[in-house]
Amino acid sequence: MKPSRLPLDWFACGLMFVLCICWGFQQVAIKLTLEDVPSILQLAIRSGGAALVLGVLVLWREGRGAFSDGTLLPGLTVGALFGLEFLFIAEALNHTSAAHVSVFLYTAPIFAALGLHLMLAEERLSPLQWLGVLVAFGGIASAFLGKGAGHSGSGLLGDSYAILGALAWGATTLVIRGSSLSDANPVKTLFYQLAGAAVLLSATAIISGRTEMELTQRALVSLGFQTLVIALVSYLGWFWLLRRYLASRLSVLSFMTPLFGITFGVLILGERIESSFAIGAALVIAGILLVSGAEMLRGRQQRKALEASEA
């Protein structure tokens, strides 16, 4: 019998806050070095470098039989989906802003929550929590989609790529939760994803002729950050959380990421924001409080009631 996931506590929320800061900066880091290294090549390099480290760890811990435990098929599936997600992100960043990519990419928790709601009884959202999801998503939409200026054809194409990336990300979450990977070592799960992404992105870069790069100091710093902080530390932290807490609640907390992405875009890339951003930010925070705040408060009240009954 699989162990039940826990409702969110303050430790999980604090760790998600740190992860969201890192994830909010990653699109900006890629944008900053587009002139030095093509976006698809940046993602291929960071995926391959992290996969190499994780592969060594998996073999060291589990030996030659590491991939004969029933996780290979779902592992190949999530590797392909993860590669597609990164491919769409790379293409999106070539056509639209880092902030737009952050907004549209992080609609993925909505797709994942909808799928998990149908798949697993423990992941079903209450009416109040559904309202929180809608409010949070409406806030993110207001932050950028409420802008008066029209989108160019290229910008719309980039936005579409980002939404496709979100779909691939949401599908990855469903495969992990619905397969043997749900209880597999997070290091192995992440290896499957990053190895699949490295193969797919490298092949695409070679076929499309986007392999030229200039390893400037800026490019090296960006690639180091993406490989070590994002592809290794932050993703391992995310999978650790997924194994212990309810995924739909964690997914809603990840709505903070676009806000950090927009903030970094303003401070570093000089992107402009309008009053719709302030309105959207308030709605996102309200949605997060409705979903995760109510969950934590109810969990605390239940624990207090249990302790009182046992006293």
Residue, then its C-alpha position, 0 to 999 in steps of 0.5 A: m500500500k502506498p503511503s498517503r501524501l501529507p497536507l502542506d506544512w510551513f516547511a514545505c511552503g518555505l522550501m517551495f518559496v525558495l524553489c520558486i525564486c530559482w525557477g523564476f530566474q531561470q528564464v531570465a538566465i537563458k534570455l541573458t545569454l541567447e547571443d552567446v549560446p542558443s536557447i536549445l543548446q543551453l538546455a541541452i548542456r544543462s540537462g546533459g551535465a546534470a544527467l551525467v552526475l545523476g547517472v553516476l549516483v544511481l549506478w553507485r547506489e543501485g549497481r548494474g540492476a538499477f534500471s531493471d526495477g520496473t521504472l524503465l518504461p515510465g522513465l523513458t516516457v517522462g524523459a520524452l515528455f521532459g525533453l518536449e517541455f524543454l524544446f517548447i521552452a527553448e522555442a518560446l524564448n526565441h519568440t516572446s519575453a521571459a515573463h510571458v514564458s513564465v506566465f504561460l508555462y506555469t499554467a502546468p499545475i492547472f493541467a496536472a491538478l485536473g488530471l490528478h483530480l480524476m486519477l487519485a481520490e487523495e488529490r481531489l480538490s474541494p470547492l473552496q480550493w477549486l475557487g483558489v485555483l481559479v483565482a490564482f490562475g485569473g491573477i496570473a492572467s491579469a498580470f500579463l494578458g490584461k495588458g492593452a498592447g497587442h501581441s505580434g505574430s511572433g509573440l503569439l507563437g512564443d506564447s503558444y510554445a510556452i502553453l505546449g510546454a505547460l501541457a508536457w510538464g503537466a503530463t510528466t507529473l501525471v505519468i510520475r504519480g501514476s507509475s512506479l516512479s511515484d515511489a522510485n528514488p527521486v535521483k533516478t526519476l530526475f535522471y530519466q527526465l534529464a537524460g531524455a531531455a539531453v538526447l532530444l535537445s541535442a539531436t534537435a540542435i544538431i539537426s537544426g544547425r544551432t550548435e555554434m556558441e561562444l563561451t563568454q564569462r556570462a555564458l559560463v556563469s549562466l550555464g553553471f547556475q542552470t546545471l547546478v542550481i536548477a537542474l540538480v538542486s531545485y529539481l531534486g528538492w521538488f521531487w522530494l516534496l512530491r514524494r511527501y506532500l499532496a502534489s496538487r497543493l504543491s502545484v498551486l504554490s508554484f504559482m509564485t514562480p511567474l511573479f518572481g519571473i516577472t520581477f526579475g524580468v523588470l529588474i534585469l531585462g528592463e521589461r515594463i509592467e502595468s497596473s494589471f500586474a499589481i492586481g494580478a499579484a494580489l489575486v495570485i496571493a489570495g488564491i494561494l491562501l485559499v488553497s494552501g492556507a486553508e489546508m494547513l489551517r484545517g490540518r492544524q485544527q485536526r491535529k489539535a482535536l486529535e491531541a485533545s481527544e487523546a489527552 
